[in-house]
Amino acid sequence: KITYTIPQLAFGLYKVSSSLDGELCILQAIEAGYRHFDTASYYGNEDVLGRALKRSGLPREDFCIASKVWNDALISKEEGPPQAVIQSVYESLQRLDFGT
């Protein structure tokens, strides 16, 4: 049986830049001990989070990542809500570069 405890304190990425500055900010959070990150496709920085996690050198399993499916993703998709949610999650995993 595998168990995992989600860290209670998350580092929120709302308004964190998708540039190198954002990546350095995330790396500093990792150095400070953060292992739980809260992002969203709407924030536009899932890709920089993925790069920072890889650059940290720590195994992916050390991190807990929370992201979100936004309502506009459900409304704008022709295939309807269930498939739109799956597609939105898949796109987030691609941006995070989590091996989808």
C-alpha positions in Angstrom: 0.0 0.0 0.0 1.4 3.4 -1.0 0.4 6.4 1.1 1.1 10.0 0.5 0.5 13.0 2.7 -0.2 16.2 0.9 1.8 19.1 2.4 -0.6 21.5 4.2 1.1 24.6 3.0 1.2 25.2 -0.8 3.1 27.8 -2.8 0.5 29.6 -4.9 1.6 30.5 -8.4 -1.1 33.1 -9.3 0.7 36.1 -10.8 4.0 34.3 -10.9 5.6 35.1 -14.3 6.1 32.5 -17.0 9.6 33.9 -17.6 12.9 32.9 -16.2 12.1 35.2 -13.2 9.1 32.9 -12.4 11.2 29.8 -12.7 13.8 31.3 -10.3 11.0 32.2 -7.9 9.8 28.6 -7.9 13.3 27.3 -7.5 13.7 29.5 -4.4 10.5 28.2 -3.0 11.8 24.6 -3.5 15.0 25.6 -1.8 12.9 27.0 1.1 11.2 23.6 1.4 8.0 24.0 -0.5 6.8 20.7 -2.1 3.2 21.6 -2.8 2.4 24.0 -5.7 -0.9 25.5 -6.7 -1.2 26.5 -10.4 -3.8 26.6 -13.2 -3.9 26.8 -16.9 -5.5 30.3 -16.5 -2.3 31.5 -14.7 -0.2 30.7 -17.8 2.7 29.3 -15.8 2.3 25.5 -15.8 5.2 25.2 -18.2 7.5 27.2 -16.0 6.5 25.1 -13.0 7.4 21.9 -14.9 10.8 23.3 -15.9 11.6 24.4 -12.4 10.6 21.0 -10.9 13.0 19.3 -13.4 15.7 21.8 -12.8 15.5 21.3 -9.0 16.9 17.8 -9.5 14.4 16.3 -7.0 12.3 13.4 -8.0 8.8 14.2 -9.3 7.4 12.0 -6.5 8.6 14.6 -4.0 6.0 17.2 -5.2 2.3 17.6 -5.0 0.8 19.7 -7.8 -2.7 21.2 -7.7 -4.2 22.7 -10.9 -7.6 23.6 -12.0 -10.1 23.2 -14.9 -11.7 26.6 -15.7 -15.3 27.0 -16.7 -14.3 28.5 -20.0 -12.6 25.2 -20.9 -15.9 23.5 -20.5 -17.9 26.1 -22.4 -15.6 26.4 -25.4 -15.2 22.7 -26.1 -17.6 21.1 -28.6 -17.3 17.6 -27.1 -19.2 18.5 -23.9 -18.2 18.8 -20.3 -16.9 15.2 -19.5 -14.5 15.1 -22.4 -13.6 18.8 -22.0 -12.5 18.1 -18.5 -10.3 15.2 -19.6 -8.9 17.3 -22.4 -8.1 20.2 -20.1 -6.3 17.9 -17.6 -4.4 16.3 -20.4 -3.3 19.7 -21.7 -2.2 20.8 -18.2 -0.1 17.6 -17.9 1.5 18.4 -21.3 2.4 21.9 -20.2 3.8 20.6 -16.9 5.8 18.1 -19.0 4.7 15.2 -16.8 5.2 12.5 -19.4 1.7 12.2 -20.9 
